[in-house]
């Protein structure tokens, strides 16, 4: 009897354990089904961010890096040979346009000029005398023509000698500071100048050119005479107002950027030197786009004009006509109403009609 009772209790205990296990498995299955359903719902609703299509006022001002260079720099080259008999310049000295810099010995040129003037005087007398004799038969036509040739030759030679004599007085072609070129000796009295040899360089830093490279979007906004404010890295507290003086018509091959130059006046309290780096601010002004969206809102090319707008919790594919792009904002000409909610990010996963979940 006791044995039967123990067997019965054991069977009841096993049945209770089996029931508990079955109940726990059923609970686990329900939980997993709920999690799966939630996950499926979450996957079906693609997370996106959105933006409202509206008018945009864009400040077109931009700042670019550049380098200060002299507005004028010129290499002075000797056009005569000879010994220097007078020199008024030294490296670092300042000269004005037209100042006498160097005088080259011109003794032989002066002597040759004096002798040629005597020849000219004789040639003029010969021609005058022959003009009287040619009608009387005292000289031939050929002799008269030969005398005229000598006369004209003497005049031409005198012009050449006067030019050579003038070139012996070397004057400053522009105003600026004297700078020696590499491997060029300092000119001094007693030295020798060779024809075609560089003497020195004159650098004018009273006016400076600030050279920059602009992108396609920037170059189309710039015009000659545009006001620009430049600043040097070594003088951040000083500004150098200037105007655009040169706009390149061809981009650099590698950088695809266009050269632009801004002419600025140097300052005595903050003197710029050639080669200094700085920044220039181009004040273009503001432009209003009646309807615009960021470039990243478009799927693929901006020209294709493909967007996704939000309607009733779903993404609707929309094609629009685009205009100009300014500072990353794309003008929308047609195909979209002001105030429309447009998908800004996450559109790579969207199709027309996809369920979306807007996140902040």
Order of alpha helices (4+ residues) and beta strands (2+ residues): alpha-beta-beta-beta-beta-beta-beta-alpha-alpha-beta-beta-beta-beta-alpha-beta-beta-beta-beta-beta-beta-beta-beta-beta-beta-beta
